[in-house]
Amino acid sequence: MLKLNYYLDLNVTGMSGFTGLIPIRNKAPAIPILIVSALEERAIIAEATAYGASGFITKSMPRDDMIQALHAVRAGDAGAGQIK
């Protein structure tokens, strides 16, 4: 099994970090992408999923919730970890 790892900074100067999701999705559409961020605004979370993120967790989430979201995204549960 091919294992790909991507690291993406959402605060890239001069562009939205989310646009970096597009080439990742084009190259490997089936891999899960979980965004981990200090940002908690619903608009940011919606933008991440619109660009192809499988899930979004915040750094302020309890550890157990983060772990649960990670496992859910790896299992293919789209939208795991999003703030409700």
N, C-alpha and C positions, 0 to 999 in steps of 0.2 A: 504494500500500500504506500502510495506517495504521500509524504508528509510535508506540507507547506506551512511556513510560519511567516506571517506578515506583521509588521509593527508600523503603526500609523499615528502620527501626531496630528491631532485635530486643530491645533493652533499654529499652522504653518503660515509664515509671513507671506502676504500677497495672494493667498488663495484659501479656499475652504478645504480643510483636511478631508472632508467627506468626499470630495471629488476624487480622492485617491482610492476610494472604494470601487469606482467604476472599472479601472484596469484589473483590479484583483478579481472582481466578479466576471469580467470577460475572460480572464485566463483560467480561473478555477471556480466556475459557478456553483459547484456543490459544496465547497468548503464552508464551514460555519465561521462567521465573523462576529465576535462579541466585542463591543465597544466598552471600555472602562474609562470613566471620566469623572472629574470633579464637577462638571457641569450637570445641572439638574433640571433645566428648563424643558418643559414639554415640547416646545418648538424644536429644540436641539435633538431631542429623542426622535421626534417625527422625521426630522431631516435625515438622521442616521439611517432609519429604516427605509426611507424613500430611496436612499442611495445604495441600499443592499445589505445593511447590517442585519445579522440574524437576531441580535439582542443588544441591549444597552443596560449596563449597570453603573451605579454611581459609587464613588469611593466612600461615600458616607453610609452606604448600605451595611447592615450587620454582616459579619463574616459568613455566617451560615446561609444567609440569603444569596450572597455572592457565589458560594460554592454550589448551591442549588441551581442558580441561573446558569452557571458554567456547564453543569451536567445536562441541563435541559437543552441548551444550545447545541451541545455535542450530540445529543440524541435527536436533533432535528426539530425541536419545539420552537418554531418561529415566534419571535416577539418575547422570548424569555427574558425575565429580569427587568422589563420595562416598568417604569413608574406608572401605577394605575391612577 
